[in-house]
Amino acid sequence: MKINQKISISIIVIIFLLSLADNGIFTIGTLRVFAQNTDFTTKTALHVVLVELFVREGCLSCPTAEFCLEDLAWEYGTSKFILVQEHLWGDGYDTLETNARYNWYVGDGKKGTPDVFIDGLTKRLQGLSCDCVEGNYECYKDAIDEELTRLSLLEISANKNIVESDYIIEGTVKNISNTPLKDLAICGMVGKEGEEPGLYNYIQDIFPFQNMPTLLPGAAFSFKFIPEISLAPESEIDGEEEIFHLVVFVQNTITKEILQALYIE
C-alpha cells in the first residue's frame, strides 16, 4: 500500500476513534475521555409578582394606594400577584423588621409613604401617580401586568407542617433555567389579616435571609423557617379569630430584585 494511502486511512481511523471518545464510548490511554451529559431541558414557570406596599397610619395618600392594590390583589389572586403591607415608623402595626427592610431598600434615598416596591427594586412607585383613584389603579395594574410577562428562572415549592405545636415552613428552590444563578437568598413573611384598609395582609414577621450557594441549572436548595409568631389556626384575641398569610420568595441580595414568590396555603 502506498504511503499516502496509509496516511489517509490512519487519519480516517483517528477521526473515527475521536468521534467514539466524544460520545463516551471508550477511554484513550490516560486521557480518560468520557461523555458527561450537561444538557438541561429548560422549564418555564409563571412568574408570581410580589408587591410590597409600605404605609403608615395617618398618611393621607396611603388609603388610595391601599384601596387600589387590595382591589388588584383580589382580582388577580395569589397565583399571580401577592400583596404584602409593611407598616412603618411606630404607627402601631409596624415591627423592627418592616422598618429595617424599608431602610435596606431605600438607604439614604428619599423616604415617604405610600411607597410601592414591585418584585423588590425591579420597579419602585413612590407616592401617587395622580389624584384620582382610577389613575392610580391603572398605574399599578400596568406595572404588575408588565412583571407578569416575565417567565421565572426559579421554581419554589413549600408547605407548612406542625411539629411539637410549632409551625415549620419547609420547601425547595430549583433553578429551572439553563444559566447558573448566584447572589440569591430565600426569605419569607407572615402577615395578619384585618378588616380595615391597610390591614389586608400586614406583615408581623419577616424571616432572616438564608443565603443560597450558586445554583447550577437543575440544582435545588432546601430551606426551613420557623415563624416567631404563633400560627395556631384558631388562636383568638379579644374574641376574634386571627387569619394569617404566608409568603416565601427568592431575592437577589445585591440587586434586591425578587425573582419568584410563592403564597403558602
N, C-alpha and C positions, 0 to 999 in steps of 0.2 A: 504494500500500500504506500502511496506517495506520502511524503512528509506533510504536504499541505492538507491532504485528506485526513490524516491523523489529527492534525491540529484542529480542523473543523469539527471532527467527531468529538474530540476532547472538550471543546468549547460547548458543544450541544449538551454533553453529559453533565458538565459543571452547572450549566444553566438549569438543567432538569433537577439536579440534586438540590440546588439552592431553592428552587421552587418548592420541593418537598419539605425542605427545612423551614421555609417561611410558613408552611401550613402545619408545622408542628408534628411532622410525621417521624422524624428521626433526629439524632444528635450527631453533630460533626465534631469528632475529636473532643477537645476540652472546651470548645466554644459553646457547647450546650445550647444550640439553637432550639427554641421552643415557641409555641404559639400561646399567647395569653389573650383571652377574649376580653378586649377592652370596649367592645361595642356596648352601648347602653341605649335602650329604647326610651326616648324622651316621652314622658307622660304629660298630660296637661290637666290642670286643676283650676277650677274657678277661683278667682281672687275675691276674698272676703274683705270688704273695706272696714277699717276701724276708724271711727271718728271720735276724737276726744274734745269735748266742749268744756272749757274752763270758765267757771262762772263764780259769782259771789252774791250773797243776799244784799239787797239794796242797790244793785246795779240796774240803772234804768233801762239799759239796752238789752240786758240779758233775757228778759221774758220773750222778746221777739225771736231771738236765736233758739231758745229752748222750745218754743212752740213749733217753729219750722222743722227743726231737726227731730223732735219727738214724733211729729206727724210723718216725716220721711221714714223714720225707724219702723213705725207700724206698717207703712206702705210696702217697704222692701222686705222686711223680715230678716231674721238673724243669719240666714244662709247667704245673704248678700251684703248686709250692712249692719254693723254693730255700733251702737251709740253708748258711750260712757260719759258721765258728767262728773267733773272733778272740781270741787269747791275750794276756794282759796281764802287766805288771809283772815282766819278766825271768825268766819261767819256762822259757826255752829255746826256745819256739815263737813268742814274741811278736816284733813288729817295732816300729820307731818309728811307723809308720803306724797299726798297730792301737791302740797306746796313745793316739796323737793323736786318732783317731776316737772312741774312748770318751770322752776328755776333751771333745771337741766336743759330744757328745750330753749329757753329764751336767753339765759346767761345775762349779759349786760345790755341786751337789746330792749326794745320798747315793750313795756308790760301794760296790760289792761284787759278788762273783760267787756263783752264776751270775746274769747279767743278760741278759735277752732283749728285743730290740727288733724288733717286728713292723712291717714297712714303715716303718722309721725311727721317728720319735716318734709314729706313729699309735697304737701301743699298746706299753707297757713292762711287763714282768713280771719284777720283781727277786726273787731268792731262789726258794724253792719254795712252792707253794700249800698243800702238806700233806706229811706224812712218807712216804706210800705212793706207789709208782711209778704205780699206776693212776690215782690222783687227779691227779697232775701231767700224765700223758698226756692225760687228758680236758680238763684246763685249757688246755693248749697246743692241742689239737685244736679246741676250741670257738673259741679266738681266731683260729686260722688259717681255720676254716670261715667265720667272720664276715667276714674280709677277702676271701675268695674270692667272696662275693656281690656285691662291688663290680665294676662294669664299668669298664674302663680308658678314660681320656681320651686315651691315647697308644698308639702302635704303634711298637715297636722292631724293627729288622731289623739283623743284623750277621753277619759271618763273619770267620774268621782266614785270613790268607794268609802265605806265606813270601816275603820279598823280601830277597835277598842274605843268606841264612841267618838273618834276623831275622823273628820272627812279628809281624805287624801286624794289629790288630783294627780293622776299618772297618765303618761302618754309618750308619744314619739314624734319626732320631726324628721321627715325624709326629704332628701334632695332628689327631686324628680326631673331636674334639668340635666343638660349634658355639660355643665360648667361647674367647677369647684366653687363653693360659696364659703366666704370667710368673714370674720368680724361680727358674727351673729350671736345673739343670746335669746333664750326663751324667757318670757315673763308672763305674768297673769294678774288679774284683778278680780276682786269680789265687790259687787255693788249691791246696795239695797234699793228696794222699790218703794217710793212714796206716792201719795195721791196728788200732790201739788206739782205744778210745772217746775222743772229744775231738779226734780227728785225721781225722774223716770228710772234712772239707773245711776244713782250717785255712789261714787266709789268710797269704800271704807277700808279696804285692804289692798295693797299693791305688793306682789311677791318680789323678792330680790331677784335680780338678773342671774340666770345660770348661763355662764358663757359656754359656747359650743366650740369644739375644735373645727378646723376646716372640714366642711362636708364635701366629700367627693361625690360624683354622680352615683346615685343609687344608695348612698350611705345614709344611715339613720342615727339619731341621737335620742336616748331615753331621758325623761325628766320626771320629777316628782315634786309636788308642792303640798305643804300642809298650811291651810289658812290660819291666820292668827285669831280670827273671829269665829264664833260658833255658827255652823250652818245647819243646825238642827231644824228639820223641816216644819216643826210645829212649835218652835220657840215663840213665846208671846211677851210683849212689852205693853203695859197698860191695856191688856185685854185684846190687842190686835196682833194677828199673825204676821210675822215678817216674811217677806219674799226676797230671795237672793238671786243674783245673776252672776255667772262665772264666765270669764273670757280668758283665753291664753293667746299669746301672739309671739311672733318672731320679729326681732328688731335688730337692725344694724347699729352697733354701738358707736360707730364712727360717723356715719352719715345721718343716723337717727331715723332712717326710713323703716317703716314696718312692712315686711314682705308678705305676711299672711297672718290671719287671725281665725279663731275658732270659738264659737259660743258653745258652752257645755250645758247640755240639758240636765 
